[in-house]
Amino acid sequence: MPVSNDAPTHALKADSFGRILLVQGPEGPFVRRDLGATPPWLRLPAWWLARREARALKHIHGMADVPQLLDWNGRNLDRSFMAGDAMYQRPPRGDVAWFRAARRLLQQLHRRGVAHNDLAKEANWLVTEDGRPALIDFQLAVIGDPRSRWMRLLAREDLRHLLKHKRMYCRASLTPVEKRVLKRTSWVRDLWFATGKPVYRFVTRRILHWEDNEGQGPKP
């Protein structure tokens, strides 16, 4: 759905990997990831991440409570707009029904062969205007056979991150099985904390100067 450059826009977010814009198109508002302002040395990783998101959104096209891919031309990624607030802006405190629906949403995603792979960030969970859970930001999503060991492992990590949020906002409703899932970490998680996490923090905080607390809202 190409839109002219003079379409009304409103910046939602900007970082080293581009800008997130709310665009008023002829058929209503949509969200655009604009890579045009990306520094030259980050253009390749920014393009790779946007392409990865486009592939994931195309794979789950038609699924409810996730963005719908509208267009990807190598510079702009356009997706449908979902009205709502990030989890940290409107926490589902004590909302057992929300967390049940969030788990069903994850199950639908995983059955389609997609693992989100970035659900520790509260900014990637939405509470929609009518109180439903929704998922955004599929830049790190992985596509694969949902029956494979690798995809089952990634799906379990997605679930663990959801349960961490449930422990934060709805601890009393955690089931014995969910508590066991939280206690049992995978080698992927352990490897990330031992190697990838320190590098991620150094790059995002010291080089890119991000201040969004890894997507959980502004630092105090």
C-alpha positions as CSV (number, residue, x, y, z in Angstrom):
1,M,0.0,0.0,0.0
2,P,2.4,2.8,-1.2
3,V,1.5,6.2,0.3
4,S,2.7,9.6,-1.0
5,N,5.5,11.3,1.0
6,D,3.3,14.2,1.9
7,A,0.9,12.0,3.9
8,P,0.4,13.3,7.4
9,T,2.7,11.5,9.9
10,H,3.4,11.4,13.6
11,A,6.6,10.0,15.1
12,L,6.0,7.3,17.6
13,K,9.6,6.3,18.2
14,A,13.1,7.0,16.8
15,D,16.4,5.1,17.4
16,S,19.5,4.2,15.5
17,F,17.7,1.6,13.4
18,G,15.1,4.1,12.0
19,R,11.9,5.8,12.8
20,I,8.5,4.4,13.7
21,L,5.8,6.7,12.3
22,L,2.0,6.8,12.5
23,V,0.9,7.6,9.0
24,Q,-2.6,8.8,8.0
25,G,-3.3,6.9,4.8
26,P,-6.3,7.0,2.5
27,E,-7.8,4.0,4.2
28,G,-6.9,5.0,7.7
29,P,-3.8,5.1,9.9
30,F,-1.0,2.6,9.7
31,V,2.5,2.2,11.2
32,R,5.7,2.7,9.1
33,R,9.2,1.7,10.0
34,D,11.3,4.2,8.0
35,L,14.9,3.2,7.5
36,G,15.7,6.4,5.7
37,A,17.3,8.2,8.7
38,T,19.5,5.2,9.7
39,P,23.2,6.0,9.9
40,P,25.2,4.5,7.0
41,W,27.1,2.0,9.3
42,L,23.8,0.6,10.6
43,R,21.8,0.4,7.3
44,L,22.6,-3.2,6.7
45,P,21.5,-4.5,10.1
46,A,18.5,-2.2,10.1
47,W,17.5,-3.6,6.6
48,W,18.1,-7.1,7.8
49,L,15.9,-6.7,10.9
50,A,13.1,-5.0,8.9
51,R,13.2,-7.7,6.3
52,R,13.0,-10.3,9.0
53,E,9.9,-8.6,10.4
54,A,8.3,-8.4,7.0
55,R,8.9,-12.2,6.4
56,A,7.3,-13.0,9.8
57,L,4.3,-10.8,9.3
58,K,3.8,-12.2,5.8
59,H,3.9,-15.7,7.3
60,I,1.2,-15.0,9.9
61,H,-1.0,-12.9,7.6
62,G,-4.6,-13.0,8.7
63,M,-3.9,-13.9,12.3
64,A,-5.8,-11.8,14.9
65,D,-4.0,-9.4,17.3
66,V,-0.8,-9.1,15.4
67,P,0.1,-6.5,12.8
68,Q,-0.8,-7.1,9.2
69,L,2.0,-6.5,6.6
70,L,0.9,-3.8,4.2
71,D,4.1,-3.1,2.2
72,W,7.9,-3.7,2.3
73,N,10.0,-2.0,-0.3
74,G,13.5,-2.2,1.3
75,R,13.3,1.2,2.9
76,N,9.8,1.4,4.5
77,L,7.9,-1.4,6.2
78,D,4.2,-0.6,6.6
79,R,2.0,-2.5,8.9
80,S,-1.5,-2.2,10.2
81,F,-2.1,0.1,13.2
82,M,-3.5,-1.5,16.4
83,A,-4.9,0.9,19.0
84,G,-3.7,0.2,22.5
85,D,-1.0,0.8,25.1
86,A,2.2,-1.0,25.9
87,M,2.1,-3.3,28.8
88,Y,4.2,-1.0,31.0
89,Q,1.8,1.8,30.2
90,R,-1.3,-0.1,31.1
91,P,-0.3,-3.1,33.3
92,P,-2.8,-6.0,33.4
93,R,-2.6,-6.2,37.2
94,G,-4.7,-9.0,38.5
95,D,-6.2,-9.6,35.1
96,V,-6.2,-13.4,34.8
97,A,-8.4,-13.3,31.7
98,W,-5.8,-11.2,29.9
99,F,-3.0,-13.6,30.6
100,R,-5.1,-16.6,29.5
101,A,-5.8,-14.8,26.3
102,A,-2.1,-13.9,25.9
103,R,-1.2,-17.6,26.3
104,R,-3.8,-18.6,23.6
105,L,-2.3,-15.9,21.3
106,L,1.2,-17.3,21.8
107,Q,-0.1,-20.8,21.0
108,Q,-1.7,-19.6,17.8
109,L,1.6,-17.9,16.8
110,H,3.6,-21.0,17.6
111,R,1.2,-23.4,15.7
112,R,1.8,-21.2,12.6
113,G,5.6,-21.9,12.9
114,V,6.7,-18.5,14.3
115,A,8.5,-17.7,17.6
116,H,8.5,-14.1,18.5
117,N,11.8,-14.3,20.3
118,D,11.7,-10.8,22.0
119,L,8.9,-11.0,24.5
120,A,10.9,-10.0,27.6
121,K,10.2,-6.4,26.5
122,E,6.9,-5.1,27.8
123,A,6.8,-2.7,24.9
124,N,6.2,-5.6,22.6
125,W,3.0,-6.6,24.4
126,L,0.0,-4.4,23.8
127,V,-3.2,-4.0,25.9
128,T,-5.7,-3.1,23.2
129,E,-8.4,-0.5,23.6
130,D,-10.9,-3.3,24.4
131,G,-8.5,-5.0,26.8
132,R,-7.1,-7.8,24.6
133,P,-3.5,-8.8,24.4
134,A,-1.7,-8.2,21.1
135,L,1.9,-8.6,19.9
136,I,4.1,-6.2,17.9
137,D,7.7,-5.8,16.8
138,F,8.7,-9.1,15.0
139,Q,12.2,-8.0,14.1
140,L,13.8,-11.0,15.9
141,A,11.1,-13.5,15.0
142,V,12.1,-17.0,13.9
143,I,10.2,-19.1,11.3
144,G,10.4,-22.8,11.3
145,D,8.7,-26.2,11.7
146,P,6.7,-25.9,14.9
147,R,7.4,-29.6,15.6
148,S,11.2,-29.2,15.5
149,R,13.2,-29.3,18.7
150,W,14.6,-25.8,18.0
151,M,11.2,-24.2,17.4
152,R,9.7,-25.9,20.5
153,L,12.6,-24.6,22.5
154,L,12.0,-21.0,21.2
155,A,8.3,-21.4,21.9
156,R,9.0,-22.4,25.4
157,E,11.2,-19.3,25.9
158,D,8.3,-17.1,24.6
159,L,6.1,-18.7,27.2
160,R,8.6,-18.2,29.9
161,H,8.8,-14.5,29.2
162,L,5.0,-14.3,29.3
163,L,5.0,-16.0,32.6
164,K,7.6,-13.6,34.0
165,H,5.1,-10.8,33.2
166,K,2.4,-12.8,34.8
167,R,4.5,-13.2,37.9
168,M,5.0,-9.4,38.0
169,Y,1.4,-8.4,37.5
170,C,-0.7,-11.5,38.4
171,R,1.5,-13.6,40.7
172,A,-1.3,-15.1,42.8
173,S,-2.8,-16.8,39.7
174,L,0.4,-18.7,38.7
175,T,-0.3,-22.4,38.5
176,P,2.1,-25.1,39.8
177,V,3.0,-26.0,36.2
178,E,3.7,-22.4,35.3
179,K,6.0,-22.0,38.4
180,R,8.0,-25.1,37.3
181,V,8.3,-23.6,33.8
182,L,9.7,-20.4,35.3
183,K,12.2,-22.3,37.4
184,R,13.5,-24.4,34.5
185,T,15.8,-22.3,32.3
186,S,17.1,-23.5,28.9
187,W,20.6,-23.5,27.6
188,V,19.5,-20.8,25.1
189,R,18.7,-18.5,28.0
190,D,21.9,-19.3,29.9
191,L,24.0,-18.8,26.8
192,W,22.4,-15.4,26.1
193,F,23.0,-14.2,29.6
194,A,26.6,-15.4,29.6
195,T,27.5,-14.0,26.1
196,G,24.9,-12.1,24.2
197,K,23.4,-10.0,27.0
198,P,26.6,-8.2,28.0
199,V,27.3,-7.4,24.3
200,Y,23.7,-6.2,23.8
201,R,23.9,-3.9,26.8
202,F,27.3,-2.5,25.8
203,V,26.1,-1.8,22.2
204,T,22.7,-0.3,23.1
205,R,23.7,1.7,26.1
206,R,27.3,2.8,25.4
207,I,27.3,3.0,21.6
208,L,23.7,3.7,20.6
209,H,22.8,5.5,23.8
210,W,19.4,3.9,24.1
211,E,17.5,4.8,27.3
212,D,14.3,2.8,27.1
213,N,15.3,0.1,29.6
214,E,15.3,-2.6,26.9
215,G,11.7,-1.7,25.8
216,Q,10.2,-1.6,29.3
217,G,9.6,2.1,29.4
218,P,11.7,5.1,30.2
219,K,14.2,4.9,33.0
220,P,13.4,6.9,36.1
